[in-house]
Each structure stands twice: as C-alpha cells, then as structure tokens.
Amino acid sequence: MNHTRENDDVRDGLGRRAFLRRAGLIAGASAVLPLLGAAGYPLASAAGSAAHPAAPGDDPDQLFQSGEFAAAGRGYARLLRDDPGDAHAAGQLGYIALLSNRFARAEHYLSEAHGLAPDDTNIKRRLADCFVRQDMFARAVPLLPPAPAAQAAQLAEMNGRPYELHGAQATRVPFLDIDPLPQVKASVNGRTPGTFVLDTGAMGLTLTTDAAEEAGLSAVSSMTANINGRAVTTFLGVAPSLRLGEIELRNVPVSWTDGSIMAFPNGVVTAGTIGTALFYHFLTTIDYQGRALVLRRKTSAQQRAFRAEAARAALRPQPLWLAGDHLPCTLGKLNDYGPRMVVMDTGGISNGLNTTAANAERAGITIDWDHPILVNGGTTTIYPIAPDRISIGDAVGRHLPGSAGPTPWEGQTGFDLIGNFTHEFFKPFAVTFDYVGMNLFIG
C-alpha cells in the first residue's frame, strides 16, 4: 500500500469516523454539528451523485454542478443582467466568489441576494461564512438561524479579534507520529501540551472533555444531536490561547463533546483535533514526507518566500477552492476519469480514496462486492477498492486502499465530486494550502 508498488492488502476499510461511530465515540467537529456546519447546505440530488452528470451546455446551474465555475459565473451574470431581481443568480455569483475567497465580490453578491430573498437559509449561511472566514464574527451573528442558537452565542462571546496571532512569522511543529493520522503537540490555555490530530475534514479546534476541563474552559453554549441513535451534546466555547510551536493564537473558537474520547484503532488517544478553520489562517504545509506541520503567516514576504521554494522544486500550483465552511477542494483524476472536482478530507484512516460506486465504475475501478463493510453504526455499507492510479496534478498514488459507497461531501458543497483524496494518498508528499492565492502545492 504505497505510491510506488502494488499491494492488494485493503485492510478492513474502516475510516476514522466510521471506526469511532461503530465504537460509539465521536471524533472531532465534523462528526457532530460544526460551527456554521454543512447541515445548512442543500443535499446534492440523486442524479448528481449517482448518475453521470449531464452535459453542462449553457445552463449555469449545470455548469456549476459540474465544477465549471468560471463559465457558470458568466451565465449567472447574464441572468442577473436580464433580471436584477434574480436572487438565485446573485447568490450563486456570491458563492462562486466565496469558493475562491474573493471576499469583497462574495459579500457584494450574497448581500444583494439576501436583500432579494431574506428568508433563504443557504444565502444567509454563505454570507455568514464570508464574514467568519475574515474573522468578522459580529457581522455573522445576525445571519445565523435562531436554532441552534449555540453557534451565534459562541461567535458573540468573542472578546478581541478571533485567531489573533502572536509569536514567530513561521514555525515548524514536528509530527509525533504520522499514523493513524498526523499528530503534533499543542498547548491550550497555557496548560501542559497535549497530542492533537491534524485533519482537513475537521472544522477547527476540537477537544476531548478531559482536555477542555484540563484547560479550564467554560462552555458558552451547547447543542444536542442524535448520532447513531445516541443523543450527543456538544459544548462550544472560546479558548483564550492555543500554542503551536513558536506561534500562539488567541481567542480561538473551540468545541468539545461529552462522554467521549478520541480513540483510534491502534490505541492512540489524543487531546483533540486541529482542522481547516485554523489552517486557513496561515500558509499551511502538512509535510507528511518531512513529518512536520509548517505554519507561515499570510504576509507578502512569507508568500514570496514560499513561492520561490515551490518554483525551485518545480511544483506546479493546482487550483484550490474552499467549499461549505471548511472543505478544501481541487481537481483530481481516478485512473483516466477527470480531472474533475475532488475534496481533500485528510482524516480517512487507512484510506487513500473514498468515492461512490457509480464514480468507481465510471473510472474503471474494481469494487470488491464480496466483502461489504458496515459503518456508521451499521447503517451504511461500503466496499473495498484499490484503484490502479489516482492523481492530483503530478502527485500520483497507485493501488491505494479505499472505499466505494455513499459519501457525505456532495451534500456539503453543492456541486459534483468524484471522490475524496485522503490520508494514504498524501503520505509521500508535502501538501501546502495557500488560501490567499487559492493554490494547492503537492510535492
């Protein structure tokens, strides 16, 4: 199971979240109700996820669904010129801009759409996301739904600027281990450093209940959801301090869940998870090959220095979009199928790819129908796969273990995805997320 030789050992196919749910545990914010969570976004249609996407033609909705955002944007602009009261067209123009962190344009069109359709939940969520990504929490609060009020209460609790940076211009935090997921040491509220998992599929900073108590955190609010037949309460608060290497962040949104610890199949127990909402505050490199997390401030000097490094290493930038409230996306291929939109939720233990059965069949990937795997408390069935080749730009993985079956990501983005590239794919590489230039570098 690597990127240079074949290996037919597909293990048990259980990803991190599937394992934890089967064990009755919860892992990170993405397993509960995250801040500005994806529940506010529309689910993809059955046709979009199970049937081959229709040819986009000139319909901007079809172009958007297929990931042709530039062409879709031109179509929505035409619709809006013809009908200035078209809230859907304005909202989609705003969302396309938000996908690329073009905040002024996103705010302009999403505000216009909100004025035209003030009760549209998706438009309000996306406008709130626009403000949250810029740490303008006070502007996001009025846009959040009255239920659950917990999210608004957490944002409103901020005293001072969220994610306020102190310390070095850049820091390198060594991995403690790379499996089952990358782990680093971090300190919350000045307390003894604990072990934290890195996962781009997690929202931001999440803790175990024990770690939250050790850090002396108090809940601002809470919300309860039914997960796998069990009522799970998530507490939300604000961590005064989070230290990673030589960098300290202050006023960090945090969540923790009652009665659960983040346990992994090999017995690793962590204090929490660090996810994309923290990563997008930096020029972030998850260096699997060099076994370290590298955080650079998003200054012009840091950007120039990194781009010079990338040029010397002949790394070709790939496009980067940030979908929903925390899911990084790019273009990828399954065998020769693509390039099409893929998501990068790196938290899949022992997996390199998760995709639907329909996409696997389109890509010519053999599905092991004889060995079904029950996940999500026995409510979902997935099947092992080991595709010949999957790739993002010049980065290639061969015969990596994966799964085919129902996936949640399309319901969180609003457009078609051909799969999720996850942990085993990235292990030979250093992966840099540039949320200023909206480029991805893998090498």
N, C-alpha and C positions, 0 to 999 in steps of 0.2 A: 504494500500500500504506500506508494510514493509517486513521485513525478517523473521517475526515470525508468522504472521497470514495472512489469505486470505483477499483480498479486491478487489472487482470486479469493482471499480471505475477506469476507464482507462483514465480519463480526456480527453483533446482534442488531445493528442498525438503529439502536436507540440513541436519539439526540439528548442533549442536556435537559431540555424542558420535558420531553417525553419520560425520561428516567425519573425526574423529580415528581412529575404528576402521578406516575404509577406508584411511587413510594409515598404519595400523599403529601409531598412537600412542594414548596413554591420557590422558584429561582428568579429573583430579580424583578425589576419593574415591568418587564414585558410579559411576565406570567400573571400579573394582576392588572389592576386598572391604572395605567400610567398617567402621569401629568399630561394633559391635553391628548389623551390616548386615542388610539385608532378607532375606538368604538364610534367616534363621531363621523367617520368617513363611510361613504356608501360601499357596500359589498359589490365586487365585480359580478357581472351577470354570468349565468351558467355558460352562455355561449362564449364569453370572453375567456373563461378559464378551462373549459372542457372541449370546445370545438375550435378548429383552426380559425384564427381571426380573419374576418372578412377583409377583402382588399379595401384599403382606405378610401380610394377615389378622392373626391373633393369635399367630402363630409368632414368638417373639423373634429366632430366627436369621434369618428372612426380613426382619423389621423392621430388624435390624442391617445386613444385606446391602444394604438399600435406603437406609441412612443415617438411618433414623428412630431415633436413639439414645435419646431420652427414652422413647419407647414400648417399645423393646427392653429398656431398663433395667427398666421396670416388669414386663415379662414375665419377665426373668431373676430379679428379686426374688421373684416368685410361685413360680417353680420352686425357688428356694433355700429358701423358707419350707416348701414341701411336702417337700423332700428336702435337708436340710442337708449331705448328702454329695455334692451335685452340683457337681463340680469345674468342669465346663464353664460352668455358670451363674455361679459365683463368679468364674471367670477373665474371663468376658465383662463382668460388672459392673466388675471392676477395669480392663479395657481401655477401656471407655466412659469411666470416670473419668480414665484416663490421657490419652485423646484431648483432654480439656479441662484438662489439667494440675492436676487436683484430686488432689494427691499423697497426702494422708492417706487419702482414700477408696480411691484406687488401690492403695496399699500394703496396706490392710486386706484387700480382697477378693483381690488377687493373692497375698498371703501365705497367706490361707485356702485358695485354690485350690492353691497349691504344696504345702501340707501334705496336701491330699487327693490330689494327683496329682504326687508329687515328681519323676517322670521326664518330665513333659510339657514338651517343649522350648519351645513357644510361651509357656507361662505363665512359665517361668524367664526367657526373653528379655524379656518385658514387665515383669516385676518388676525385672530389671536396668536396663531403660530408665528405669523410675520413679526409681531411685536415681541413674543417670547424669544425668538432667535436673536433679537437685538438687545435682549435683557431689558426691554421696556415693559416690565410686568404690570405696572399700574394701568397701562393702556389696554392690556389684555384682559384684565379682571372683568370689566363690564360686558365683555363679549362671551364669557363663559356661561354655560347653561345654569339655571338655578338648581338643577340636580344633576350630578352631585355638586353640592356647594363646597366640598372639601378642597377641590383644586383652586377655586377662587380664593378661599381662605388662606391657602398656603402662599399663593403669589402675593396677596395683600399683606402678609406678615413681614415681608422683606424690609429690613431697616438698612439702608445703604444700597450700593449697587450690587446686583447679583453677580456672582463669579468674579469678584474684584480680585485682580491679580497683584501678587507681591513676590519679590524674590528675583531669581535669575531671569535672563532673557530666554534661556533654553535649559532643559535638564534631560538627563538620560537616567531612567529608572530600570535597573536590571530585572529580568524575569527571575522569579524564584523557581519556576518550572514552566514548561510550555504545554504540558498535558495535565488534566483533560482539556484545559483551556489556559491561555497565558495568565500568569499570576504575578502581582507586584506587591510590595509593601507600601502602605499609605497610612497616614495618621489623621484621625477625625477629632477635631476639637482639642488638639494638643495631647491626646492620650497615647498610650503605647501603640506603635504601628501594628496594623493587622494585615492579613492577606486578602487581597482583592483580585477578583477575576476581571479580565478585560473582555468586553462583548459589545460589538457594534449593534447588536439586536436589542440591547437594553437601553432604557431611556436615558438615565443619567447616573446619579449616585443612589444606590440602594444598599441597605444594611440588614443584617440579621437583628432580631430583637435584642439579643445579648449585646451586640456591638453598639446598638443605639443606646442601651442603658449604660454601658461602659463609658460612652462618650458624653453622658449626661444630657442627652437630647430630650426635649419635650415635644409631644405631638401638638400641632396647631389644629389639626382636623383628622378625620378618619372616614373611610368608606368601606362598605362591605359588599362583596360579590360572591356569587355561588360558582365555585370552580370544582368540576368533577364531583358534584353532589355534596360539596362541603362549603359551608359559609366561611369565607376568609376575610378578615379585616386587615386593611392596610392603613397604616398611620403615616401622616405627612407632616413634615416639619422643615426646619432650616438649620443646617449645620454652620456654626459660626466660622469653622475653619476646616479645610482639607489640605493636607500637605502631601505632595508627590515629589520626591527628590528635593531639588532646590527651589521649587515653586510652591507657593501657598495660594489657595483660593479661599476667599471669604464670602459668606452669605450664599451658601450652596443649597439649593433645594434637595431634599432627601426624603426617602420613604423607607419604611420597614414593615414587616408583616408578622402578625402574632403567631406564636407557637411553631415556627418553622426555622430550620437552619439550612444553609446552602450546602448540602452534602452531595458528593459526586460518586460515581461508581467505584473509583479507586480509593475511597475513604477520605479524600481531601475535604476539609471543612474550611470555609472562608468566612471573613467578616462581612463581605458584600460584593457588589458588582459595580464596575465603572463603565458607563456606556456613552452613546453618541452625543448626548446633550453636553457632556463635558468635553468630549473630543472636538466638537466643532468650535470651541472657544480657542483652539490652538491650530497651528500647523502640526498635525499629529502623525507620527510614524509608529506603527506597530511593527517592530522589526523582529519578525519570527526567526529569521536567519541569524541575526546578531543577538537575539534573546534579550530585547530591551524595549521599553516604551520611551519614545523621544517626543517631548513636548517643546515646541518653539512658539514664542509669542507671535501673533499675526502682524508683525511690523514689516515695513518695506525692506528693511535690512535683512531680516530673517527670511523673507520670501526670496529676495535676490540670492542670498547665500545658498538656500536650498535648490533653487532652480539651476544655479551654476553646478552644484553637485550632481543634480539629475542629468544635466547636459553632458558632463564628463563621463557619467556612467551610461550614456546613450539610452536613457529611459524615455520612452515616448509617453507623453501625457494622454490619459484616457478621460473621456467625459465623466463628470460626477454630478449627480442630482441628489437632493435630499428630499425624500418623499414622506408624506404623512407628517409626523412630528419628529421622527428620528431615524428613518431608514435610508441609508446610503444606497444609491443605485448607479449602475453603469451599463455598458454594452458588453455582452458575452456571447459565447458560442457553445453549443452542445454538439460535439462532433462537427459536422458542417452546417448545422442548423443555426442560423444567425449571421451576423451579430444582431441580437435583439436585447431588449431591456432585461436586466437581472438585478436582483437585490443582493446585498452583502451583509447578511446577519451572521457574524462570525462565531456564534455561540453553539454550533451544532457539534456535539461531541462525537468523535469517530466518524464524522461525515465530511465529504468534500462537496456534495451537491444534494439538494432537495429539489424535486420537481414533480409536476403532475404526471400521471400515467400517460395522458394524451401528448404532452410535450416530449416525454421519453420516447414514445413510439414515433413521433414525427422526426426525432433526431436519430432514430435507428438504434436506440439504447435497449439492450435486452433486459427485460424485467423478470425477476425470479418469482413468478406467481406461486411457486410451490412452497414458499416459506414466508407466509404472511406474518406481520408483526403488529400486535395490538399496542397502541399508545393512547395517551390522553385518558387514562383510567379505563382503557378497554373500549372507548367509544369510536376510535379511529383506527383504520387498518392501512399500513404502508407496506411496501415490498422492496427488498434489496435490489440495488443496481450497482454496476461498476462500469461506467461509461469509458469507451476507448480513449476519448480526448475531450476535455473541456478547457476553455481558454478565455482570458480577458487580455486583449491586446497580444503582446508577445509572451505573456505568462501562461504556461500550459501545464495541466495536470492530466495524467494518464492512469486509467484503471483505478481511480479513487473510489472508496466505498461511498455509497449514497442511498437515497430512498426515493421511491416514486409513490405518490399518493396525494391526498388532499393537502393543500398548503394554505396558510393564512395570509400571505403577504399581499396578494392582489386586493384583498378587501381593505388593505391599509394604504394603498397607493392610488387607486382609481384607474390604473392602466394595466395592460397585459404585461406579465413577467414570464419568462421561460424557465426561471428557476432561481434558487438561492445558492450562491457560492459561499462555502463556509469553511470551518477550521482546517481540515486536511488539505484543502486546496492552497491555503495561504502559507502553510508551514515552511516551505523552502524560500520564502520571499520576505522582503521588507515592503510594507504597504503604507503609503503616505496619502492622507486625506487633506487636500487643500481646499478649504471651504471659503477662501477668498477668490482664487481663480477658478474654483469649481473644477478641479482636475484631480485625477487619481493616478498615482505612480506605483507600479509594481515591478520590482526587480531584485 
